[in-house]
Amino acid sequence: MRPERDFADFDRSGSALVLQLRRDVHTVRVGSPAAIHRMRITIARIRAWAALTECSEGRRPWRHLKSELVWLNRQLGNVRDLDVLAKNVSGADTSHARRVAHDRLVRATTSPRFTKLVTDASRWAGDARRTTSKRDVRSRLKKWRRKLMKRASEFSSMHGSEQHSFRKKVKRLRYGVELSVVTKNLAPRRVKRLRKPLRRLQTSLGDLQDTRQMTERFKLQPSAAAQQRKREEELLEDASIALKKFQAK
């Protein structure tokens, strides 16, 4: 999703993201892997937008909505994990488990709880009045980048959970940078320079986390487990290269 095409302006970005949830729910119910993955990305973008504008701080409606988005993301993640397993581990039979997980997802997205989530999200995004200036947004992005740069030097010594937490911060900065396009808070060249290494770094760390989860959660055959360990080493090396490129920007 290209934010500069989807969002007319920054103040309406939250509403546009909630609308994206509505658009994708029908194909999610059908079982489309792409739609399931896209909805998870939309949830992450909503959280980045809320953090970037600081409308998430001290607002009771947002705290409740955030917990509901976590619930929805968990339902989506249960199916997404199986899709990743089937894609990356040859011979993995996930058909039954995926049907069960997808049935639960369908029940979740057809429940009154989901309907209320979307309704509350639409109201929250529409009612929230931005008091954040462009200067504040730019300052926040710089602050996020400084924190990432500081943590980046410790990446090689991080444990798996710490690297996963680091990835979340990478993801937040990437989506924040992309959302800043509509406010022109960052020059187009600056956005382009940051977006590419952030995207590669997020992808590498995401694939690394997926690989680790598969090894931990699913009982893989010895050959498949060895294959995943080798892939984990390769992804860790790729993440280190992507991190160095990000640090150079």
Phi, psi and omega per residue, in radians:
M1 nan 2.219 -3.132
R2 -1.724 1.924 -3.031
P3 -1.048 -0.549 -3.108
E4 -1.194 -0.318 3.090
R5 -1.625 -0.581 -3.011
D6 -1.498 -0.452 -3.027
F7 -1.980 2.135 -3.133
A8 -1.185 -0.709 3.054
D9 -2.743 2.936 -2.995
F10 -1.109 -0.686 -3.103
D11 -1.099 -0.456 -3.136
R12 -1.697 0.036 -3.099
S13 -1.063 -0.724 3.131
G14 -1.040 -0.798 3.131
S15 -1.127 -0.669 3.135
A16 -1.153 -0.623 3.120
L17 -1.211 -0.695 3.088
V18 -1.124 -0.673 3.079
L19 -1.065 -0.624 3.102
Q20 -1.093 -0.640 3.058
L21 -1.035 -0.777 -3.141
R22 -1.098 -0.717 -3.105
R23 -1.121 -0.681 -3.005
D24 -1.471 -0.287 -2.977
V25 -1.097 -0.581 -3.108
H26 -1.172 -0.758 3.123
T27 -1.301 -0.447 3.032
V28 -1.127 -0.738 3.137
R29 -1.153 -0.541 3.082
V30 -1.223 -0.489 3.106
G31 1.936 0.240 -3.119
S32 -1.100 2.064 3.094
P33 -1.020 -0.671 -3.131
A34 -1.128 -0.723 -3.135
A35 -1.191 -0.664 3.111
I36 -1.102 -0.793 3.115
H37 -1.132 -0.709 -3.120
R38 -1.130 -0.658 3.133
M39 -1.170 -0.632 3.075
R40 -1.119 -0.676 3.099
I41 -1.137 -0.723 3.125
T42 -1.054 -0.726 3.102
I43 -1.065 -0.750 3.120
A44 -1.117 -0.650 3.115
R45 -1.175 -0.681 3.097
I46 -1.054 -0.766 -3.127
R47 -1.169 -0.655 3.104
A48 -1.160 -0.722 3.129
W49 -1.091 -0.749 3.128
A50 -1.109 -0.724 3.140
A51 -1.203 -0.664 -3.094
L52 -1.172 -0.621 -3.125
T53 -1.626 -0.088 -3.120
E54 1.114 0.289 3.089
C55 -1.311 -0.118 3.113
S56 -1.455 -0.285 -3.023
E57 -1.535 2.187 3.057
G58 1.221 0.353 -3.138
R59 -2.022 1.972 -3.101
R60 -1.044 -0.750 3.109
P61 -0.980 -0.702 -3.135
W62 -1.170 -0.706 -3.119
R63 -1.059 -0.719 3.098
H64 -1.176 -0.780 -3.123
L65 -1.096 -0.686 3.132
K66 -1.043 -0.745 3.137
S67 -1.146 -0.609 3.112
E68 -1.245 -0.622 3.073
L69 -1.164 -0.628 3.059
V70 -1.079 -0.756 3.099
W71 -1.038 -0.843 -3.136
L72 -1.106 -0.748 -3.129
N73 -1.080 -0.604 3.114
R74 -1.156 -0.713 3.112
Q75 -1.106 -0.739 3.115
L76 -1.160 -0.716 -3.099
G77 -1.107 -0.592 3.131
N78 -1.077 -0.611 3.096
V79 -1.406 -0.752 -3.116
R80 -1.032 -0.707 3.137
D81 -1.032 -0.695 -3.136
L82 -1.246 -0.609 3.072
D83 -1.109 -0.727 3.126
V84 -1.149 -0.719 3.120
L85 -1.060 -0.832 -3.123
A86 -1.095 -0.593 -3.107
K87 -1.300 -0.634 -2.972
N88 -1.790 -0.287 -3.135
V89 -2.033 1.907 -3.110
S90 -1.130 2.366 3.112
G91 1.464 0.001 -3.140
A92 -1.267 2.148 -3.140
D93 -1.666 1.752 -3.086
T94 -1.951 0.089 -2.987
S95 -1.032 -0.825 -3.107
H96 -1.184 -0.830 -3.127
A97 -1.074 -0.655 3.138
R98 -1.195 -0.703 3.103
R99 -1.022 -0.765 -3.140
V100 -1.106 -0.822 -3.118
A101 -1.141 -0.687 -3.138
H102 -1.215 -0.646 3.080
D103 -1.037 -0.707 3.102
R104 -1.146 -0.675 3.119
L105 -1.134 -0.729 3.106
V106 -1.078 -0.778 3.117
R107 -1.078 -0.670 -3.141
A108 -1.147 -0.754 -3.066
T109 -1.438 -0.081 3.034
T110 -1.919 0.127 -3.090
S111 -1.509 2.758 3.032
P112 -1.019 -0.513 3.138
R113 -1.101 -0.750 3.129
F114 -1.180 -0.749 3.112
T115 -1.003 -0.749 3.125
K116 -1.173 -0.674 3.122
L117 -1.008 -0.863 -3.105
V118 -1.158 -0.715 3.119
T119 -1.096 -0.803 3.129
D120 -1.125 -0.682 -3.139
A121 -1.139 -0.718 3.121
S122 -1.100 -0.755 -3.139
R123 -1.156 -0.759 -3.126
W124 -1.075 -0.818 -3.111
A125 -1.177 -0.634 -3.124
G126 -1.321 -0.597 -3.077
D127 -1.453 -0.491 -3.083
A128 -1.111 2.157 3.123
R129 -1.762 2.173 -3.085
R130 -1.293 2.145 3.037
T131 -1.918 0.062 -3.111
T132 -1.486 2.233 3.128
S133 -1.447 2.911 3.087
K134 -1.063 -0.633 3.119
R135 -1.107 -0.680 3.124
D136 -1.121 -0.735 3.139
V137 -1.106 -0.793 3.130
R138 -1.078 -0.726 3.129
S139 -1.110 -0.690 -3.126
R140 -1.169 -0.716 3.111
L141 -1.089 -0.736 3.118
K142 -1.111 -0.675 3.117
K143 -1.122 -0.765 3.117
W144 -1.084 -0.716 -3.125
R145 -1.154 -0.737 3.129
R146 -1.051 -0.737 3.135
K147 -1.117 -0.703 3.113
L148 -1.134 -0.761 -3.135
M149 -1.074 -0.665 3.128
K150 -1.148 -0.758 -3.135
R151 -1.289 -0.454 -3.088
A152 -1.040 -0.605 -3.128
S153 -1.165 -0.295 -3.117
E154 -1.794 0.086 -2.994
F155 -1.006 -0.786 -3.059
S156 -1.096 -0.424 -3.124
S157 -1.719 0.019 -3.125
M158 -1.298 2.561 2.985
H159 -1.374 2.989 -3.108
G160 -0.987 -0.779 -3.119
S161 -1.164 -0.596 3.121
E162 -1.223 -0.662 3.089
Q163 -1.161 -0.615 3.094
H164 -1.149 -0.730 3.087
S165 -1.111 -0.681 3.101
F166 -1.085 -0.716 3.125
R167 -1.067 -0.679 3.131
K168 -1.071 -0.644 3.117
K169 -1.253 -0.608 3.048
V170 -1.082 -0.788 -3.126
K171 -1.093 -0.749 3.134
R172 -1.076 -0.763 3.131
L173 -1.157 -0.734 -3.137
R174 -1.043 -0.859 -3.118
Y175 -1.199 -0.570 3.063
G176 -1.121 -0.739 3.106
V177 -1.088 -0.772 -3.136
E178 -1.129 -0.708 3.120
L179 -1.191 -0.449 -3.139
S180 -1.209 -0.243 3.130
V181 -0.999 -0.740 -3.041
V182 -1.305 -0.268 3.096
T183 -1.741 -0.125 -3.081
K184 0.996 0.577 3.108
N185 -1.250 -0.495 3.100
L186 -2.110 2.497 3.098
A187 -1.101 2.540 -3.111
P188 -0.905 -0.698 3.136
R189 -1.132 -0.681 3.132
R190 -1.144 -0.743 3.116
V191 -1.056 -0.800 -3.125
K192 -1.099 -0.726 -3.131
R193 -1.137 -0.642 -3.113
L194 -1.414 -0.685 -3.009
R195 -1.094 -0.777 -3.062
K196 -1.083 -0.909 3.122
P197 -1.168 -0.567 3.101
L198 -1.152 -0.720 3.133
R199 -1.112 -0.775 3.137
R200 -1.139 -0.710 -3.139
L201 -1.151 -0.758 3.118
Q202 -1.102 -0.735 3.130
T203 -1.098 -0.801 -3.137
S204 -1.069 -0.808 -3.127
L205 -1.209 -0.596 3.098
G206 -1.164 -0.780 3.100
D207 -1.107 -0.640 3.108
L208 -1.116 -0.766 3.122
Q209 -1.139 -0.716 3.106
D210 -1.046 -0.756 -3.124
T211 -1.113 -0.770 3.120
R212 -1.112 -0.722 3.134
Q213 -1.101 -0.715 3.137
M214 -1.090 -0.731 3.141
T215 -1.136 -0.669 -3.080
E216 -1.399 -0.693 -2.985
R217 -1.540 -0.553 -3.030
F218 -1.951 2.495 3.118
K219 -1.426 1.694 -3.102
L220 -1.588 2.630 3.027
Q221 -1.130 2.650 -3.107
P222 -0.875 -0.726 -3.128
S223 -1.158 -0.699 3.126
A224 -1.195 -0.675 3.124
A225 -1.111 -0.717 3.112
A226 -1.138 -0.679 3.105
Q227 -1.082 -0.718 -3.130
Q228 -1.215 -0.637 3.103
R229 -1.127 -0.697 3.100
K230 -1.130 -0.732 3.123
R231 -1.122 -0.645 3.128
E232 -1.086 -0.731 3.117
E233 -1.104 -0.723 -3.139
E234 -1.151 -0.721 -3.128
L235 -1.202 -0.615 3.102
L236 -1.126 -0.698 3.091
E237 -1.153 -0.742 3.127
D238 -1.111 -0.692 3.110
A239 -1.120 -0.670 3.127
S240 -1.132 -0.689 3.105
I241 -1.159 -0.776 3.132
A242 -1.094 -0.637 3.141
L243 -1.150 -0.709 3.127
K244 -1.121 -0.655 3.112
K245 -1.184 -0.648 3.084
F246 -1.131 -0.746 -3.137
Q247 -1.109 -0.468 -3.109
A248 -1.387 -0.209 -3.098
K249 -1.448 nan nan
